[in-house]
């Protein structure tokens, strides 16, 4: 069965400007930067974009003034992957572009997000989170290879970047490289063992590699860390169903759709498990709900129902 969609864990780059940057950035721009972060927390994404935009205008104007007066506007930082220095034209404005790009990503404006991260990278070529966030936007825009290049760059700059390993593992899974995905997700969990999403993402990878017992363990760990994570129950239920443990599988699918009532795959799989146990009446209700939510799944559902019926008949003869 087709793997379920995995959402990238995009790091929120809400950086406090360092002392050097603060001394050269107007207080109005710094205040707008901080207010924008607060608006993001409140869910006011449009307001956050407006504040970041105003901060960018103020900071960029200051940089232009300095340049016209022949003042140096560059800062030098050491790249974390080599001894070569990277010239940073305007670190504050780069941070603001990155944050605004992240908010645009959250609003589904992937082209706008990519454009903002392009600007951030132009100003700060060593800003690893800008590559991370641009990768998420590129992936959502269908550019998987471009996303992979960005994540490779983020890891080259910052070799202990948990979010980048996590996201690259998911992306490699999308690209069909499950062994490579497992290496990255293992590395991510070495760096941070407390993120439920990484465990359930690794669960889907090891399930694709036919290691069902490890998949069950990963999904269980994800549930322990976050009992409200519908996709973890969905994943564990799928692994249990593949192990022919239908009763606990049904319990997991039921929890998944309880937490996320529009999770079509939960009804899809619970219905199949019910057919396998011979309960066609309850199964049909699940199939009806699945197809109401995702009519296009009918092509995949019909042969799976027939296979479940065949398995039920074989078990009934034993």
Beta strands, then each sheet from edge to edge (+ up, - down):
strand 1: 75-78
strand 2: 85-88
sheet 1: 1+ 2-
end
